Structures are given as structure tokens and as C-alpha cells.
């Protein structure tokens, strides 16, 4: 289903009887292009959302399973922390201060805080006191 070949089927087990070797190579070229494009798309998504990925992984290591509500709360917590960090960076760059940035691990602390917030949000949604 590529631009060059169009709609076509390819049977690798027919010993080349159903199409020419040129068509077969063209199909393989288009398949390679699709795979490379999908790989780069996935890599871009994962690198763009690296903090969310690590926070989710840490929360899953701690709790094994998360509900949809818990995941939404986790991602909201990570987004809030990202915004707070960018605000701090902007404030530091505008004031030209020479203070050192905090040395704590923001991803781990975000994951722990978000997991706790997610647990509370899920319990609240279910009407359970925490």
C-alpha cells in the first residue's frame, strides 16, 4: 500500500511466480521505508515524553498496576513539575543568579509524589477514604 507500488499482495512462498524481481524489490524498499518511519516516530514520542515514561515505569515498579485515573493523575503531576521547573529556570535566567540547581532526583520524587496523588485520586473517585 505504498505510493510507488500501490495496492499489491506479495507471496514470498511462490518462488517468484506471482511478480517480477523488480516489483519484489520495490515492495521490500517500501516496507523498509515504512518500518524506518515508524521507528523514528516511536523514538520521537518516547524521547519527547521521557519524564512521563520514567515516572510511569517507577510507579508501575512500586504499585504493579495503575488504573486510568491513576495514570492521568501521574501524568498531570509530571506536567505540573515540568512547568514548575521551567518557571524556576526562567526566573533564574532572568535574575542572572549564580545559585546551584537542586541536586535531588526530580524524576524519582515526581514518580513517588504522583503515585501517591494518583492513589488518592483513585480512592476519591471510588468514594473511599485514604
MMTF fields as JSON, N, C-alpha, C and O atoms, coordinates in Angstrom:
{
  "mmtfVersion": "1.0.0",
  "mmtfProducer": "UNKNOWN",
  "numBonds": 519,
  "numAtoms": 520,
  "numGroups": 130,
  "numChains": 1,
  "numModels": 1,
  "chainsPerModel": [1],
  "groupsPerChain": [130],
  "chainIdList": ["A"],
  "bondAtomList": [4, 2, 8, 6, 12, 10, 16, 14, 20, 18, 24, 22, 28, 26, 32, 30, 36, 34, 40, 38, 44, 42, 48, 46, 52, 50, 56, 54, 60, 58, 64, 62, 68, 66, 72, 70, 76, 74, 80, 78, 84, 82, 88, 86, 92, 90, 96, 94, 100, 98, 104, 102, 108, 106, 112, 110, 116, 114, 120, 118, 124, 122, 128, 126, 132, 130, 136, 134, 140, 138, 144, 142, 148, 146, 152, 150, 156, 154, 160, 158, 164, 162, 168, 166, 172, 170, 176, 174, 180, 178, 184, 182, 188, 186, 192, 190, 196, 194, 200, 198, 204, 202, 208, 206, 212, 210, 216, 214, 220, 218, 224, 222, 228, 226, 232, 230, 236, 234, 240, 238, 244, 242, 248, 246, 252, 250, 256, 254, 260, 258, 264, 262, 268, 266, 272, 270, 276, 274, 280, 278, 284, 282, 288, 286, 292, 290, 296, 294, 300, 298, 304, 302, 308, 306, 312, 310, 316, 314, 320, 318, 324, 322, 328, 326, 332, 330, 336, 334, 340, 338, 344, 342, 348, 346, 352, 350, 356, 354, 360, 358, 364, 362, 368, 366, 372, 370, 376, 374, 380, 378, 384, 382, 388, 386, 392, 390, 396, 394, 400, 398, 404, 402, 408, 406, 412, 410, 416, 414, 420, 418, 424, 422, 428, 426, 432, 430, 436, 434, 440, 438, 444, 442, 448, 446, 452, 450, 456, 454, 460, 458, 464, 462, 468, 466, 472, 470, 476, 474, 480, 478, 484, 482, 488, 486, 492, 490, 496, 494, 500, 498, 504, 502, 508, 506, 512, 510, 516, 514],
  "bondOrderList": [1, 1, 1, 1, 1, 1, 1, 1, 1, 1, 1, 1, 1, 1, 1, 1, 1, 1, 1, 1, 1, 1, 1, 1, 1, 1, 1, 1, 1, 1, 1, 1, 1, 1, 1, 1, 1, 1, 1, 1, 1, 1, 1, 1, 1, 1, 1, 1, 1, 1, 1, 1, 1, 1, 1, 1, 1, 1, 1, 1, 1, 1, 1, 1, 1, 1, 1, 1, 1, 1, 1, 1, 1, 1, 1, 1, 1, 1, 1, 1, 1, 1, 1, 1, 1, 1, 1, 1, 1, 1, 1, 1, 1, 1, 1, 1, 1, 1, 1, 1, 1, 1, 1, 1, 1, 1, 1, 1, 1, 1, 1, 1, 1, 1, 1, 1, 1, 1, 1, 1, 1, 1, 1, 1, 1, 1, 1, 1, 1],
  "groupList": [{"groupName": "UNK", "atomNameList": ["N", "CA", "C", "O"], "elementList": ["N", "C", "C", "O"], "formalChargeList": [0, 0, 0, 0], "bondAtomList": [1, 0, 2, 1, 3, 2], "bondOrderList": [1, 1, 2], "singleLetterCode": "X", "chemCompType": "L-PEPTIDE LINKING"}],
  "groupTypeList": [0, 0, 0, 0, 0, 0, 0, 0, 0, 0, 0, 0, 0, 0, 0, 0, 0, 0, 0, 0, 0, 0, 0, 0, 0, 0, 0, 0, 0, 0, 0, 0, 0, 0, 0, 0, 0, 0, 0, 0, 0, 0, 0, 0, 0, 0, 0, 0, 0, 0, 0, 0, 0, 0, 0, 0, 0, 0, 0, 0, 0, 0, 0, 0, 0, 0, 0, 0, 0, 0, 0, 0, 0, 0, 0, 0, 0, 0, 0, 0, 0, 0, 0, 0, 0, 0, 0, 0, 0, 0, 0, 0, 0, 0, 0, 0, 0, 0, 0, 0, 0, 0, 0, 0, 0, 0, 0, 0, 0, 0, 0, 0, 0, 0, 0, 0, 0, 0, 0, 0, 0, 0, 0, 0, 0, 0, 0, 0, 0, 0],
  "groupIdList": [1, 2, 3, 4, 5, 6, 7, 8, 9, 10, 11, 12, 13, 14, 15, 16, 17, 18, 19, 20, 21, 22, 23, 24, 25, 26, 27, 28, 29, 30, 31, 32, 33, 34, 35, 36, 37, 38, 39, 40, 41, 42, 43, 44, 45, 46, 47, 48, 49, 50, 51, 52, 53, 54, 55, 56, 57, 58, 59, 60, 61, 62, 63, 64, 65, 66, 67, 68, 69, 70, 71, 72, 73, 74, 75, 76, 77, 78, 79, 80, 81, 82, 83, 84, 85, 86, 87, 88, 89, 90, 91, 92, 93, 94, 95, 96, 97, 98, 99, 100, 101, 102, 103, 104, 105, 106, 107, 108, 109, 110, 111, 112, 113, 114, 115, 116, 117, 118, 119, 120, 121, 122, 123, 124, 125, 126, 127, 128, 129, 130],
  "secStructList": [7, 5, 6, 6, 6, 5, 1, 7, 7, 7, 7, 4, 4, 4, 6, 6, 7, 1, 1, 7, 2, 2, 2, 2, 2, 2, 2, 2, 2, 2, 2, 2, 2, 2, 2, 2, 2, 2, 2, 2, 2, 2, 2, 2, 2, 2, 2, 2, 6, 2, 2, 2, 2, 2, 2, 2, 2, 2, 2, 2, 2, 2, 2, 1, 7, 7, 7, 2, 2, 2, 2, 2, 2, 2, 2, 2, 2, 2, 2, 2, 2, 2, 2, 2, 2, 2, 2, 2, 2, 2, 2, 2, 2, 2, 2, 6, 7, 7, 7, 7, 7, 7, 7, 1, 7, 2, 2, 2, 2, 2, 2, 2, 2, 2, 2, 2, 2, 2, 2, 2, 2, 2, 2, 2, 2, 6, 6, 7, 7, 7],
  "xCoordList": [0.825, 0.0, 0.872, 0.547, 1.948, 2.819, 2.506, 1.642, 3.211, 2.992, 3.46, 2.812, 4.576, 5.124, 4.444, 4.195, 4.146, 3.57, 2.052, 1.431, 1.457, 0.004, -0.474, 0.254, -1.683, -2.233, -1.713, -1.952, -1.013, -0.466, -0.291, -0.108, -0.346, -0.042, 1.233, 1.56, 1.939, 3.221, 3.314, 3.216, 3.5, 3.62, 5.071, 5.537, 5.787, 7.199, 7.375, 8.475, 6.328, 6.435, 6.112, 6.012, 5.949, 5.566, 6.742, 6.536, 7.962, 9.188, 9.244, 9.795, 8.688, 8.768, 7.854, 8.05, 6.854, 5.969, 4.911, 4.428, 4.548, 3.444, 3.863, 3.01, 5.179, 5.628, 7.101, 7.826, 7.514, 8.906, 9.803, 9.333, 11.094, 12.035, 12.13, 12.404, 11.908, 11.92, 10.763, 10.937, 9.59, 8.432, 8.657, 8.311, 9.23, 9.523, 10.497, 10.294, 11.539, 12.498, 11.845, 12.146, 10.957, 10.242, 9.374, 9.318, 8.704, 7.881, 8.762, 8.42, 9.883, 10.787, 11.323, 11.481, 11.601, 12.064, 10.997, 11.303, 9.748, 8.667, 8.415, 8.159, 8.484, 8.299, 9.403, 9.137, 10.64, 11.752, 11.499, 11.748, 11.005, 10.694, 9.618, 9.744, 8.568, 7.504, 8.055, 7.716, 8.899, 9.467, 10.368, 10.308, 11.199, 12.075, 11.269, 11.605, 10.216, 9.372, 8.683, 8.604, 8.184, 7.535, 8.543, 8.218, 9.761, 10.805, 11.115, 11.158, 11.327, 11.649, 10.484, 10.7, 9.261, 8.082, 8.019, 7.791, 8.222, 8.197, 9.319, 9.111, 10.504, 11.643, 11.377, 11.715, 10.781, 10.453, 9.437, 9.582, 8.424, 7.402, 8.028, 7.754, 8.866, 9.463, 10.455, 10.51, 11.238, 12.182, 11.475, 11.899, 10.404, 9.642, 8.979, 8.887, 8.524, 7.805, 8.64, 8.112, 9.939, 10.864, 10.533, 10.559, 10.227, 9.922, 8.651, 8.593, 7.633, 6.395, 6.655, 6.116, 7.479, 7.815, 8.503, 8.156, 9.487, 10.205, 9.318, 9.4, 8.482, 7.568, 6.595, 6.313, 6.078, 5.166, 5.869, 5.308, 7.091, 7.851, 8.097, 7.935, 8.488, 8.726, 7.446, 7.458, 6.341, 5.07, 4.64, 4.109, 4.865, 4.495, 5.397, 4.937, 6.665, 7.55, 7.085, 7.2, 6.558, 6.101, 4.728, 4.506, 3.808, 2.423, 1.965, 0.865, 2.753, 2.464, 1.355, 1.503, 0.257, -0.826, -1.312, -1.247, -1.798, -2.367, -3.66, -3.772, -4.627, -5.877, -5.691, -4.673, -6.654, -6.611, -6.579, -5.873, -7.336, -7.371, -5.998, -5.523, -5.368, -4.044, -3.009, -2.151, -3.09, -2.149, -2.363, -1.398, -3.614, -3.888, -3.344, -2.766, -3.52, -3.011, -1.479, -0.876, -0.867, 0.588, 1.113, 2.057, 0.495, 0.937, 0.682, 1.48, -0.423, -0.702, 0.358, 0.802, 0.761, 1.798, 3.122, 3.815, 3.481, 4.736, 4.682, 5.658, 3.533, 3.391, 3.517, 4.159, 2.901, 2.981, 4.421, 4.888, 5.113, 6.512, 7.372, 8.275, 7.1, 7.839, 7.619, 8.561, 6.363, 6.051, 6.742, 7.257, 6.754, 7.411, 8.911, 9.519, 9.517, 10.945, 11.268, 12.274, 10.432, 10.7, 10.515, 11.226, 9.558, 9.386, 10.606, 11.034, 11.166, 12.354, 13.533, 14.294, 13.689, 14.788, 14.647, 15.63, 13.422, 13.192, 13.503, 14.108, 13.092, 13.35, 14.847, 15.36, 15.545, 16.986, 17.718, 18.642, 17.304, 17.988, 17.696, 18.548, 16.511, 16.189, 16.872, 17.203, 17.086, 17.734, 19.255, 19.956, 19.769, 21.209, 21.876, 23.005, 21.207, 21.789, 22.771, 22.701, 23.669, 24.684, 24.413, 25.344, 23.175, 22.858, 22.867, 22.542, 23.239, 23.298, 21.91, 21.129, 21.57, 20.255, 20.162, 21.185, 18.953, 18.791, 19.381, 19.33, 19.952, 20.64, 19.779, 20.268, 18.534, 17.674, 17.301, 17.475, 16.792, 16.375, 14.92, 14.035, 14.635, 13.255, 12.355, 11.16, 12.889, 12.051, 11.555, 10.381, 12.46, 12.064, 11.081, 10.09, 11.357, 10.441, 9.097, 8.058, 9.109, 7.851, 7.044, 5.824, 7.735, 7.033, 6.396, 5.253, 7.129, 6.596, 5.419, 4.386, 5.596, 4.523, 3.304, 2.168, 3.546, 2.438, 1.718, 0.496, 2.471, 1.834, 0.933, -0.171, 1.412, 0.59, -0.643, -1.747, -0.449, -1.585, -2.564, -3.779, -2.027, -2.883, -3.692, -4.87, -3.043, -3.743, -4.88, -5.983, -4.602, -5.633, -6.769, -7.94, -6.419, -7.438, -8.308, -9.518, -7.697, -8.459, -9.394, -10.548, -8.87, -9.713, -10.855, -11.98, -10.588, -11.632, -12.696, -13.89, -12.242, -13.19, -14.068, -15.214, -13.529, -14.312, -15.069, -15.796, -14.891, -15.593, -14.994, -15.701, -13.687, -13.007, -12.121, -11.445, -12.119, -11.234, -9.853, -9.696, -8.798, -7.413, -6.805, -5.636],
  "yCoordList": [-1.188, 0.0, 1.256, 2.239, 1.223, 2.379, 3.251, 2.928, 4.349, 5.286, 4.728, 4.942, 4.018, 3.522, 2.243, 2.086, 1.346, 0.056, 0.116, -0.538, 0.882, 0.891, -0.308, -0.834, -0.737, -1.901, -3.167, -3.389, -3.983, -5.219, -6.224, -5.852, -7.487, -8.542, -9.214, -9.228, -9.764, -10.38, -11.703, -11.734, -12.788, -14.112, -14.553, -14.861, -14.587, -14.979, -16.481, -16.923, -17.246, -18.706, -19.213, -20.424, -18.342, -18.81, -18.91, -19.057, -18.836, -18.923, -17.868, -18.125, -16.688, -15.587, -15.673, -14.941, -16.548, -16.729, -15.629, -15.357, -14.997, -14.045, -12.643, -11.843, -12.315, -10.972, -10.989, -11.937, -9.935, -9.837, -9.518, -9.076, -9.749, -9.447, -7.94, -7.505, -7.138, -5.68, -5.222, -4.363, -5.807, -5.457, -5.904, -5.192, -7.071, -7.592, -6.656, -6.354, -6.196, -5.266, -3.929, -3.326, -3.483, -2.236, -2.359, -1.44, -3.49, -3.736, -3.754, -3.143, -4.445, -4.515, -3.132, -2.817, -2.308, -0.94, -0.129, 0.6, -0.25, 0.499, 0.005, 0.805, -1.31, -1.855, -1.337, -0.958, -1.318, -0.793, 0.672, 1.092, 1.444, 2.857, 2.992, 3.839, 2.173, 2.223, 1.891, 2.545, 0.877, 0.452, 1.545, 1.838, 2.146, 3.225, 4.427, 5.033, 4.773, 5.898, 5.611, 6.49, 4.387, 4.014, 4.031, 4.464, 3.561, 3.568, 4.999, 5.283, 5.894, 7.28, 7.973, 8.794, 7.652, 8.213, 7.743, 8.547, 6.449, 5.912, 6.509, 6.852, 6.635, 7.197, 8.655, 9.081, 9.409, 10.813, 10.912, 11.74, 10.072, 10.088, 9.755, 10.429, 8.719, 8.3, 9.321, 9.541, 9.947, 10.946, 12.238, 12.91, 12.588, 13.786, 13.629, 14.59, 12.429, 12.168, 11.305, 10.424, 11.565, 10.758, 10.816, 9.789, 11.994, 12.108, 11.349, 10.692, 11.435, 10.697, 9.193, 8.443, 8.761, 7.337, 6.823, 5.759, 7.588, 7.153, 7.206, 6.328, 8.221, 8.303, 7.131, 6.543, 6.787, 5.655, 4.355, 3.521, 4.174, 2.958, 2.836, 1.755, 3.935, 3.901, 3.607, 2.839, 4.217, 3.968, 2.517, 1.912, 1.956, 0.561, -0.387, -1.435, -0.041, -0.866, -0.875, -1.881, 0.262, 0.37, -0.26, -0.914, -0.073, -0.485, -1.646, -2.158, -2.072, -3.153, -2.849, -3.15, -2.269, -1.896, -0.495, -0.058, 0.195, 1.527, 1.589, 1.015, 2.287, 2.499, 3.669, 4.36, 3.88, 5.016, 6.332, 7.259, 6.42, 7.639, 7.886, 9.02, 6.818, 6.955, 7.412, 8.242, 6.871, 7.271, 8.739, 9.477, 9.157, 10.564, 11.475, 12.52, 11.096, 11.896, 11.931, 12.967, 10.819, 10.743, 11.685, 12.441, 11.635, 12.483, 13.956, 14.815, 14.252, 15.637, 16.127, 17.272, 15.264, 15.621, 15.888, 16.849, 15.061, 15.246, 16.55, 17.3, 16.823, 18.07, 19.286, 20.273, 19.209, 20.309, 20.528, 21.663, 19.435, 19.554, 20.124, 20.923, 19.719, 20.277, 21.779, 22.539, 22.209, 23.64, 24.4, 25.498, 23.813, 24.465, 24.573, 25.599, 23.509, 23.544, 24.571, 25.272, 24.672, 25.664, 27.078, 27.996, 27.257, 28.573, 28.941, 30.095, 27.965, 28.209, 28.551, 29.471, 27.819, 28.082, 29.479, 30.21, 29.848, 31.186, 32.26, 33.283, 32.027, 33.004, 33.123, 34.223, 31.989, 32.02, 32.724, 33.5, 32.453, 33.08, 34.573, 35.353, 34.975, 36.405, 37.164, 38.338, 36.524, 37.207, 37.081, 37.746, 36.231, 36.031, 35.627, 36.042, 34.829, 34.406, 33.275, 32.599, 33.069, 32.019, 30.876, 30.162, 30.679, 29.596, 28.283, 28.228, 27.225, 25.894, 25.29, 25.529, 24.503, 23.85, 22.759, 22.245, 22.406, 21.362, 20.056, 19.752, 19.269, 18.044, 16.799, 15.692, 16.938, 15.769, 15.187, 15.836, 13.975, 13.3, 13.656, 13.076, 14.597, 15.052, 13.976, 13.958, 13.081, 12.052, 11.071, 10.699, 10.65, 9.696, 10.328, 9.704, 11.579, 12.22, 12.514, 12.441, 12.844, 13.076, 11.797, 11.809, 10.68, 9.406, 9.036, 8.581, 9.229, 8.883, 9.789, 9.322, 11.09, 12.028, 11.789, 11.842, 11.527, 11.298, 9.994, 9.911, 8.981, 7.719, 7.895, 7.352, 8.661, 8.919, 9.748, 9.474, 10.754, 11.57, 10.747, 10.899, 9.877, 9.03, 8.063, 7.814, 7.529, 6.606, 7.335, 6.804, 8.556, 9.342, 9.715, 9.675, 10.078, 10.452, 9.259, 9.401, 8.084, 6.894, 6.518, 6.146, 6.622, 6.307, 7.303, 6.916, 8.562, 9.582, 9.335, 9.496, 8.935, 8.654, 7.461, 7.376, 6.554, 5.371, 5.59, 4.709, 6.765, 7.088, 6.458, 6.224, 6.173, 5.537, 6.574, 7.352, 6.589, 7.47, 6.879, 5.665, 7.756, 7.29, 7.655, 7.358],
  "zCoordList": [0.0, 0.0, 0.0, 0.666, -0.726, -0.792, -1.988, -2.803, -2.081, -3.181, -4.516, -5.54, -4.512, -5.767, -6.245, -7.44, -5.343, -5.721, -5.768, -6.606, -4.887, -4.784, -3.994, -3.152, -4.258, -3.566, -4.242, -5.429, -3.489, -4.043, -2.925, -1.766, -3.271, -2.315, -2.774, -3.961, -1.821, -2.134, -1.392, -0.165, -2.118, -1.532, -1.653, -2.75, -0.537, -0.558, -0.82, -1.152, -0.676, -0.817, -2.217, -2.41, -3.187, -4.527, -5.481, -6.685, -4.985, -5.784, -6.875, -7.945, -6.633, -7.581, -8.778, -9.748, -8.744, -9.897, -10.018, -11.117, -8.899, -8.945, -9.363, -9.747, -9.297, -9.69, -10.049, -9.751, -10.684, -11.099, -9.908, -8.859, -10.085, -9.01, -8.781, -7.662, -9.825, -9.661, -8.764, -7.9, -8.981, -8.153, -6.718, -5.775, -6.562, -5.226, -4.507, -3.33, -5.181, -4.578, -4.231, -3.201, -5.096, -4.835, -3.583, -2.766, -3.443, -2.247, -1.005, 0.007, -1.074, 0.073, 0.435, 1.614, -0.57, -0.325, 0.395, 1.338, -0.042, 0.608, 2.025, 2.925, 2.23, 3.58, 4.498, 5.639, 4.002, 4.797, 5.157, 6.288, 4.191, 4.444, 5.53, 6.415, 5.473, 6.493, 7.875, 8.861, 7.938, 9.226, 9.796, 10.99, 8.952, 9.421, 9.901, 10.919, 9.182, 9.583, 10.914, 11.772, 11.093, 12.355, 13.506, 14.612, 13.248, 14.273, 14.717, 15.914, 13.761, 14.096, 14.799, 15.691, 14.408, 15.069, 16.529, 17.433, 16.752, 18.117, 18.955, 20.119, 18.372, 19.096, 19.478, 20.583, 18.577, 18.857, 19.996, 20.895, 19.951, 21.007, 22.36, 23.353, 22.401, 23.672, 24.21, 25.419, 23.341, 23.829, 24.229, 25.169, 23.527, 23.872, 25.245, 26.008, 25.549, 26.801, 27.745, 28.424, 27.779, 28.581, 30.074, 30.752, 30.584, 32.019, 32.379, 33.419, 31.526, 31.773, 31.733, 32.546, 30.788, 30.662, 31.919, 32.434, 32.415, 33.614, 34.86, 35.719, 34.954, 36.102, 36.085, 37.129, 34.901, 34.778, 35.132, 35.842, 34.647, 34.956, 36.455, 37.021, 37.104, 38.55, 39.319, 40.281, 38.899, 39.582, 39.408, 40.339, 38.227, 37.995, 38.78, 39.233, 38.949, 39.776, 41.229, 41.929, 41.663, 43.045, 43.263, 44.282, 42.32, 42.534, 41.65, 41.856, 40.692, 39.75, 38.762, 37.577, 39.2, 38.284, 38.622, 39.771, 37.609, 37.794, 37.007, 35.924, 37.557, 36.83, 35.869, 35.911, 35.026, 34.121, 34.864, 34.466, 35.933, 36.753, 37.382, 37.425, 37.868, 38.469, 37.433, 37.735, 36.218, 35.166, 34.793, 34.594, 34.701, 34.381, 35.474, 35.176, 36.723, 37.832, 37.813, 38.09, 37.491, 37.402, 36.323, 36.554, 35.142, 34.039, 34.344, 33.969, 35.02, 35.41, 36.39, 36.309, 37.31, 38.285, 37.576, 37.911, 36.61, 35.873, 35.076, 35.044, 34.428, 33.665, 34.579, 34.221, 35.76, 36.717, 37.152, 37.25, 37.408, 37.827, 36.697, 36.949, 35.46, 34.32, 34.229, 34.002, 34.409, 34.335, 35.459, 35.247, 36.659, 37.785, 37.54, 37.848, 36.982, 36.697, 35.626, 35.729, 34.599, 33.556, 34.092, 33.683, 35.009, 35.637, 36.48, 36.48, 37.197, 38.01, 37.111, 37.409, 36.016, 35.083, 34.479, 34.362, 34.096, 33.543, 34.579, 34.257, 35.813, 36.868, 37.14, 37.348, 37.137, 37.366, 36.238, 36.479, 35.0, 33.873, 33.804, 33.377, 34.217, 34.183, 35.308, 35.144, 36.439, 37.556, 37.508, 38.271, 36.614, 36.454, 37.763, 38.023, 38.593, 39.855, 39.611, 38.584, 40.53, 40.426, 41.379, 41.752, 41.786, 42.7, 41.954, 40.768, 42.651, 42.051, 42.029, 42.95, 40.993, 40.945, 42.005, 42.457, 42.4, 43.41, 42.911, 41.719, 43.855, 43.471, 43.634, 43.406, 44.014, 44.187, 42.842, 41.811, 42.844, 41.613, 41.35, 41.979, 40.434, 40.241, 39.656, 39.952, 38.837, 38.233, 39.281, 39.287, 40.176, 41.207, 42.183, 42.563, 42.592, 43.532, 42.875, 43.531, 41.596, 40.878, 40.794, 40.961, 40.529, 40.423, 41.76, 41.799, 42.854, 44.165, 44.538, 45.019, 44.307, 44.633, 43.753, 44.224, 42.472, 41.549, 41.868, 41.749, 42.27, 42.622, 43.837, 43.886, 44.819, 45.999, 45.627, 46.098, 44.786, 44.352, 43.536, 43.663, 42.7, 41.865, 42.73, 42.473, 43.75, 44.644, 45.364, 45.494, 45.831, 46.498, 45.548, 45.926, 44.317, 43.333, 42.972, 42.796, 42.861, 42.526, 43.681, 43.47, 44.896, 46.056, 46.172, 46.487, 45.927, 45.985, 44.926, 45.179, 43.716, 42.64, 42.975, 42.535, 43.748, 44.128, 45.448, 45.907, 46.046, 47.283, 48.514, 49.494, 48.485, 49.61, 50.293, 49.619, 51.618, 52.386, 52.395, 52.527, 52.249, 52.277, 53.607, 53.853]
}
